[in-house]
Amino acid sequence: MEDEKKQKLLLEKHKDIARIDQESKRTHGWYVRVRYLGKTHSKFFSDKKCGGRYSSLLSAISWRDKTEKKTWEDQNQQTYGHRQQLKHWCRWCKTQ
């Protein structure tokens, strides 16, 4: 049962994650690339360092999700962060 789950996860397509198997350079792992507003964040997850093909994929998915969330939050903080410092001002009653 567990092997079936692993096999299914390995065969699925994952957004922004690509499998790299390059025998000539003995490179095996998952390459993640997250793009947001013109900036690119990328990282390679080696099968050997992560403990296998399945473990490296799980690490890649986790990193992608954290990075997407962080870049989105950072952008919102830059865009809307100044509003948090201002007190509320009502234009109809002209009070703060």
Backbone as a ProteinNet text record, in pm:
[ID]
protein_1_A
[PRIMARY]
MEDEKKQKLLLEKHKDIARIDQESKRTHGWYVRVRYLGKTHSKFFSDKKCGGRYSSLLSAISWRDKTEKKTWEDQNQQTYGHRQQLKHWCRWCKTQ
[TERTIARY]
82	0	86.7	187.1	276.8	354.6	399.1	473.1	386.3	256.8	165.5	150.9	141.6	131.6	256.3	372.9	499	505.9	471.6	478.7	383.3	264.3	166.5	217.9	275.2	328.4	444.5	530.3	644.4	601.4	489.7	445.2	360.2	305.8	224.7	311.1	246.7	316.4	302.1	408.4	408.6	446.5	367.9	390.7	529.5	604	735.5	843.5	821.3	920.2	952.9	1082.3	1126.4	1225.2	1217.8	1309.8	1433.7	1551	1677	1750.6	1775.7	1855.7	1961.9	2081.2	2189.7	2302.6	2304.6	2401.6	2546.2	2572	2709.8	2773.1	2691.6	2743.9	2699.1	2637.2	2584.7	2498.1	2408.2	2317	2176.1	2119.1	1983.9	1910.3	1796.5	1720.1	1608	1554.5	1441.9	1485.5	1451.1	1484.6	1355.4	1355.6	1237.1	1266.3	1171.8	1186.9	1055.4	1061.8	944.8	966	874.2	881.3	766.1	799.1	695.1	737.3	658.1	680.8	822.5	867.3	997.2	1116.4	1097.1	1207.5	1196.5	1311.1	1314.9	1391.8	1331.1	1394.6	1403.6	1524	1538.9	1627.9	1606.4	1684.7	1682.1	1793.3	1803.8	1804.1	1723.8	1714.5	1769.5	1888	1957.9	1898.1	1884.3	1835	1928.9	2057.7	2157	2153.7	2147.1	2148.8	2018	1907	1776.3	1733.5	1807.9	1775.1	1688	1689.8	1613.6	1525.6	1472.5	1391.8	1263.7	1198.2	1072.7	1095.7	1195.4	1226	1266	1343.6	1385.3	1265.7	1170.1	1049.4	967	951.5	876.8	944.2	1077.1	1151	1130.4	1131.5	1112.9	973.4	873	735.3	721	776.6	769.7	838.3	957.8	1031.5	955	897.9	821.1	703.9	628.4	511.7	551.2	657	704	752.2	825.4	880.1	769.3	670.7	557.9	483.5	459.4	387.9	469	598.8	684.9	694.7	713	723.8	592.9	481.7	351.7	331	365.3	350	443.3	566.6	661.5	610	555.2	504.8	385.5	296.5	182.1	225.6	327.4	378.5	435.6	506.9	563.6	453.6	349.1	242.2	148.6	109.2	7.2	59.3	186.9	243.2	231.1	237.5	229.6	93.5	-9.6	-143.4	-154.3	-74.5	-80.7	-26.8	59.9	119.4	28.6	-61.9	-151.4	-272.1	-321.4	-445.6	-561	-673.9	-792.1	-835.9	-869.5	-918	-1042.2	-1152	-1278.1	-1297.6	-1310.1	-1322.4	-1458.8	-1558.8	-1692.9	-1709.5	-1659.1	-1674.8	-1547.8	-1443.3	-1318.9	-1256.7	-1261.6	-1201.5	-1098.7	-1017.4	-920.1	-963.7
-119.4	0	126.2	129	244.8	263.7	153.2	162.1	216.5	183.2	234.6	385.8	436.7	581.9	653.2	595.3	654.8	658.1	545.5	536.2	636.3	649.3	743.8	887.5	922	1056.6	1084.7	984.5	1002.4	1020.9	961.2	968.5	1091.2	1153.8	1273.5	1390	1482.8	1605.9	1704.2	1777.4	1875.2	2011.1	2112	2247.6	2298	2349.5	2411.4	2314.6	2184.5	2085.3	1995	1978.8	1896.2	1790.7	1673.9	1564.4	1575.5	1563.7	1566.2	1435.7	1361.3	1238.2	1250.2	1286.8	1306.9	1210.5	1097.6	992.7	1038.6	1118	1159.3	1236.5	1309.9	1386.7	1328.1	1213	1144.7	1238.1	1308.3	1402	1344.7	1323.4	1269.7	1344.5	1402.4	1474.6	1555.5	1643.9	1728.7	1874.8	1948.1	2090.3	2170.6	2264.2	2346.4	2489.6	2549.8	2690.3	2762.2	2862.9	2942.7	3081.9	3126.3	3260.8	3344	3469	3558.6	3701.5	3772.8	3913.6	3939.5	3856.6	3876.5	3820.5	3770.8	3712.6	3560.4	3494.9	3349.1	3295.9	3200.3	3129.6	2984.1	2926.4	2787.6	2710.3	2578.2	2492.4	2350.7	2278.1	2140.1	2047.4	1942.4	1844.3	1711.7	1677.2	1556.8	1433.1	1325.1	1198.8	1147.2	1159.9	1106.8	1180.6	1313.3	1391.9	1382.4	1365	1361.8	1220.8	1119.2	983.3	906.2	942.8	867.5	956.2	895.5	968.6	1024.3	943.3	984.2	1095	1079.3	1179.2	1312.9	1308.6	1433.8	1504	1427	1488.3	1554.8	1488.2	1548.7	1676.4	1675.7	1796.4	1908.5	1873.7	1973	2034.8	1952.5	2002.2	2094	2053	2133.7	2268.5	2268.3	2392.9	2484.1	2425	2504.6	2573.1	2498.8	2555.5	2667.1	2645.4	2748.2	2872.6	2851.7	2964.1	3044.3	2975.1	3045.8	3129.1	3070.3	3142.7	3262.6	3243.8	3351.8	3465.4	3434.5	3540.3	3615.3	3544.3	3610.8	3702.4	3654.3	3736.5	3856.8	3836.8	3948.6	4055.5	4014.3	4110.7	4186.4	4116.2	4184.2	4280.4	4243.8	4332.2	4459.2	4446.4	4563.1	4650.3	4586.5	4660.6	4725.3	4650.8	4697.9	4727.4	4707.5	4724.4	4865.2	4965.5	5102.8	5133.9	5062.5	5088.2	5045.8	4950.1	4904.1	5011.1	5097.4	5199.9	5321.4	5341	5455.9	5426.4	5528	5513.6	5525.6	5472.8	5481.7	5627	5666.7	5801.6	5790.4	5846.6	5839.1	5967.2	5954.6	6075.1	6140.5	6066.7	6126.7	6205.8	6150.4	6224.1	6302.2	6286.8	6361.3	6344.1	6223.2	6195.6	6082.8	6076.5	5966.7	5863.1
0	0	0	88.5	98.1	-32.7	-91.6	-218.2	-330.4	-328.3	-430	-417.6	-295	-272.1	-323	-290.1	-334.4	-486.4	-548.5	-694.4	-760	-704.4	-758.9	-749	-632.9	-613.1	-708.4	-729.9	-818.4	-964	-1002.3	-1141.3	-1171.6	-1068.9	-1089.4	-1137.4	-1207.2	-1244.5	-1129.6	-1103.9	-995.6	-1052.2	-1016.5	-1065.5	-1024.8	-1121	-1100.3	-1051.8	-1064.5	-1022.7	-1141.7	-1169.2	-1281.9	-1232.8	-1290.4	-1257	-1343.8	-1282.8	-1357.2	-1331	-1438.1	-1434.2	-1542.5	-1504.3	-1599.3	-1563.2	-1631.6	-1602	-1620.3	-1724.8	-1754.1	-1637.9	-1563.7	-1449.8	-1316.3	-1321.6	-1203.2	-1118.2	-1185.2	-1120.4	-1125	-1008.9	-999.1	-889.2	-923.1	-822.3	-883.3	-805	-844.9	-842	-947.7	-960.2	-946.7	-852.5	-827.2	-867	-937.1	-977.8	-949.3	-861.6	-827.1	-882.3	-966	-1024.6	-970.5	-932.5	-882.8	-909.2	-984.6	-1018.5	-1070.5	-1162.1	-1225.2	-1150.9	-1031	-954.9	-959.7	-967.8	-972.1	-852.1	-783.8	-672.9	-715.4	-709.3	-752.8	-656	-655.2	-568.1	-624.1	-606.1	-651.4	-530.2	-535.5	-427.9	-477.2	-431.4	-473	-406.5	-485.1	-429.2	-321.1	-345.2	-251.7	-117.8	-122.2	0.7	79.2	7.2	73.2	113.4	70.7	112.3	15.9	-110	-209	-295.3	-399.9	-497.1	-434.1	-354.5	-291.2	-188	-103.7	-0.2	-61.2	-168.3	-232.2	-296.5	-349.5	-405.4	-295.6	-183.2	-71.8	-22.8	-17.1	23.3	-78.1	-205.7	-311.4	-304.8	-283.9	-274.1	-153.1	-41.8	80.3	60.3	1.3	-21.9	-117	-223.3	-319.5	-250.5	-170.1	-103.3	-6.3	70.8	165.1	91.2	-18.1	-93.9	-160.7	-217.4	-279	-175.4	-59.4	45.8	93.8	113.6	162.4	61.3	-65.9	-166.9	-179.9	-168.7	-177.1	-57	62.2	183	180.3	134.1	124.8	29.7	-82.2	-179.8	-122.8	-54.1	6.2	115.6	190.8	296.1	234.1	122.5	55.6	-3	-55.8	-121.4	-20.5	81.3	173.4	313.9	338.2	471.6	525.4	436.3	483.4	544	504.4	557.8	703.8	746	882.9	978.5	930.6	1016.1	1031.2	938.3	943.3	1030.4	1098.7	1173.1	1074.5	1114	1027.9	1014.9	893.6	869.1	783.7	827.6	756	676.6	546.3	464.2	475.4	521.1	532.2	660.6	770.1	897	932.3	851.6	866.7	1005.3	1057.4	1187.7	1173	1273.6	1277.3	1375.9
[MASK]
++++++++++++++++++++++++++++++++++++++++++++++++++++++++++++++++++++++++++++++++++++++++++++++++

